[in-house]
């Protein structure tokens, strides 16, 4: 995980699959707890379609985040998770 001027970058490609989602939602929950407008950029090795769906399913995060993803030229997938304006 690294910080940038635009938010936090979380590269989960080196993490085992069983820890990726818990780690991601731990960071998202902390962003909510701190009430920060920082965005979260997640780098993964597979298409992250389920993340946005899970964000909308969770009571704690439902309707609070925007979610976009795309594939980079190097083959990695990136997902941008951004807090919706208040």
C-alpha positions in Angstrom: 0.0 0.0 0.0 1.3 3.4 -0.9 0.0 7.0 -0.6 -0.2 9.5 -3.4 -1.4 13.1 -3.6 -4.7 11.7 -5.0 -5.2 8.9 -2.5 -4.1 5.4 -1.6 -2.7 2.7 -4.0 -3.3 -0.8 -2.8 -1.5 -3.5 -5.0 -2.9 -6.9 -4.0 -1.2 -8.9 -6.7 1.3 -10.2 -4.2 -1.3 -11.2 -1.6 -2.8 -14.6 -1.4 -6.4 -14.7 -2.7 -7.9 -15.4 0.7 -6.6 -12.1 2.2 -7.3 -9.7 -0.7 -11.0 -8.9 0.0 -10.6 -8.7 3.8 -7.6 -6.3 3.3 -9.5 -4.2 0.8 -12.5 -3.8 3.0 -10.4 -3.1 6.0 -8.9 -0.1 4.1 -12.4 1.0 2.8 -13.8 0.8 6.3 -10.9 2.9 7.7 -11.5 5.5 5.0 -15.1 5.7 6.2 -14.1 5.9 9.8 -11.6 8.7 9.2 -14.2 10.5 7.0 -11.6 11.2 4.4 -12.3 12.1 0.7 -9.2 10.1 -0.4 -9.7 7.7 -3.2 -8.4 4.2 -3.3 -6.7 2.7 -6.4 -6.6 -1.1 -6.3 -4.2 -3.0 -8.6 -5.0 -6.6 -9.2 -4.2 -9.4 -11.6 -7.8 -10.2 -12.6 -10.9 -8.3 -13.6 -12.3 -6.8 -10.4 -16.0 -6.8 -11.3 -17.1 -8.2 -7.9 -15.6 -5.5 -5.8 -18.1 -2.8 -6.9 -20.9 -5.3 -6.4 -19.7 -6.1 -2.9 -19.3 -2.5 -2.0 -23.0 -1.9 -2.9 -24.1 -5.0 -1.0 -22.5 -4.1 2.3 -24.7 -2.0 4.6 -21.7 0.1 5.8 -20.6 1.1 2.3 -23.8 1.0 0.2 -24.3 4.2 -1.8 -21.2 5.8 -0.4 -18.6 5.0 -3.1 -18.2 5.3 -6.9 -16.4 2.4 -8.5 -14.6 2.2 -11.9 -12.2 -0.3 -13.3 -10.1 -0.8 -16.4 -7.2 -2.9 -17.7 -3.7 -1.3 -18.1 -1.5 -1.9 -21.1 0.8 -4.2 -18.9 -2.2 -6.5 -18.3 -2.8 -5.5 -14.7 -6.3 -4.4 -13.7 -6.9 -1.2 -11.7 -10.1 -0.3 -9.8 -10.7 3.3 -8.6 -12.9 3.5 -5.5 -13.9 7.1 -4.7 -16.1 8.5 -2.0 -19.3 10.0 -3.4 -19.7 13.7 -2.7 -21.6 14.4 0.6 
